[in-house]
Amino acid sequence: MKTKKILMIGMTLLIISSCIKQPAIYPLFSEENLAIIPYQMGQTVKFLNEDNDTLVFQVVRDEMYPSHTHTFDETDYGMETITVNYYYVRDVDLADVSGNIKLSFSISNYDNSPEKELNFRWNGNFVLGCELSSSNETISIEDHLYEHAHHERLYNQYTGEMLYDWYYSEEFGLLYFKKGDFSLTRIP
């Protein structure tokens, strides 16, 4: 009886393992992709808030780690195959010296495409995504010109209220962020 049970478990594991496709493992970030988030551990960056107070942020975390996704596909025989895709993520966190505000930036090579999506979190819960296609936009913030800036602005489709507005540069990082009454403007 015990042998039969072990045999059944072994057969089940064999069937399941035969349905898992070979994982795609993307290479580590290129230097170009690592540079998309220009902040380095220990670096300080200054911003003006909505009251024109200077806030000093320091990079408190710069980590790259592997992650993965699962894709389930049904075969012709009604069984599912599982594809596991492994990729890398780089997370960089900045915290103001008072510890009240945290800025987080994240980029991954999930789909191994040349287009990269940068994710930005403000205080850990408000997530913005920006597809970093090549940008030739030059912007002026507080009389300082920034070339190749990325800009994202989102409005509520029902009320027309602006939900957020932000500018980002691969050379300098966050240039400007506004959500409601809160804003940050980079001090060059």
N, C-alpha and C positions, 0 to 999 in steps of 0.2 A: 504494500500500500504506500509506504514511504517512498520507495523507488519510483512508483508511478507518478507521485506528486512532484518529485524532483524532475523527472523527465518532462512533465507537462510545463513546469516553470521554465526549464531549459528551452523547450520548443517555443514557448511564448516569447522569451527573450531573443531567440534567434530570429523569429518573424519580425519582431519590433526593430531589431538592429538592422535587418536587411532593408527596412523601409526608410532608414535615415540616409539621406544623400551626403556626399562628401562636402564638408563645410568650405565656404569661400573665406579665405583669410587675406585681408587686405594688408599691404605693407605698412610699416611705420610712416608717420607723417614726413613729408619732404620738408626741407628747411623753409621753403616758400609757404607751405601750409602752417608750419609752426609760427611763422612770423605774422600770421593773420591777427593773432592776439599779441600785441607788442609788449605787454607787461612782463616783467621779470620779478622773481621772488625778492622781497625786501624793498622794491622800488616805491617811491612816494609820488603821488599825483595830487594836484590841487584843483579844486572846483569852487565856483561861486554858487551859492544856493539862491533861492528866490528872494531872500532878504539881503542879498549882497554880502553874506557872511562867507568867509573862506573856510572850506572844509578840506582837511588833509586826509587822504586815503593812502593806505599802504597795502601792497600785495602780500597777503597772508597765506596764500595757497596757490601753487602752480603744480598741477599733477596731470600725468598722462597715464592712462590705464586701458586695458582691453575690455571690450564689452561685446554683446552679441544679441542677435534677434533670431526668432524662429519663424519659418514659413511653412505652412501646412498645405499640401497639394494632394488632391485625390487622384489615384491612379485609375486606369481602365478597369481594374478588378474591384473597385470600391474600397480599396485600402488607402490609407493616407501615407504620404511620404513627408518626412520632416527635413527641411533644409536649415542648417544653422549657419548664420553668417557672422563671422567675427570681425571686429573693426576696433579702431582706437578712438579714444575721446581725450581731449585736453580741456581741463577745467582750470580757470584762474579766478580767484576771489580777491577782492579788495575790500577793506573795512576802514571806515573812518576812525580816527583816533579815539573818539568818544564811544565807539562801539555801537552806535545807534543805527547806522546805515551800512548795508553790505551790497556790493555790486559783484555779480558773478557773470563770467563769460565762458561759453562752452562751444567747442567745434569738434566735429568728428569726421572721419573719412568713411562713413557708413556705406555709401553706395559707390565709393571710389571714383566719383565723377569729378570733372574739373570745377564744377560749380560747387561752392561750399556754402553752408548755412551756418551763420553765427547765431547762437542763442544768448540772450541777455536777460538776467534776472535782477530785479531790484528788490532788496530785502527778502530774498528767497522765495517769493511767491508770484510775482508778476513777470510773466515770460514773454519776451519779444523775439521773433525770429526775423532774420534779415538774410536774404540770399545775396551773397557777395559776388555778383557778377562784376566784370571790369567797369570801373566808373571813371569818367572823365570830368565829373562835376567838380567845380571849384566853388567853395562857399566862403562867406565871410561871417565870422562870429566874433563879436566885440572887436571889430577892426583888424582881425587877424585872418589872413587867407589860408585855407587848407585845400590842397589839391587831392583829387581822387577820393572824394568823400562819398559815403553811402548814406542815404536818407530814407527813413521810413516814417510815415505818418498814417495814423488810422483814425477814422471817424466812426461813430455809432451810426449804423445804417438807418435807424429809426428816428433818432433825435437830431442827428447832424453834429452832435457834440464831439470835440476832438478827444479821443481816448489817450493817445500818446503821440509824441513827436521826438525823434532822436536822430542824431548824426554820428557817424562812426568813420574813423580813418584807420586803415591798416598800419599807417606810420605812427599815429599818436594814440589810437584807441578811442574811447568815448569822448566826443567833442561837446555834445549837448543832449540833454534828456529832459523832457517835460511830461508830467502826468498829473492832471488836475492842477492844484496849487503848488505842487512840488516841482522844482527844477534844479538842474546842475549844469553849469557851463564851465568847460575846462579853462584853466588859467595856463597860458603858454609858458 
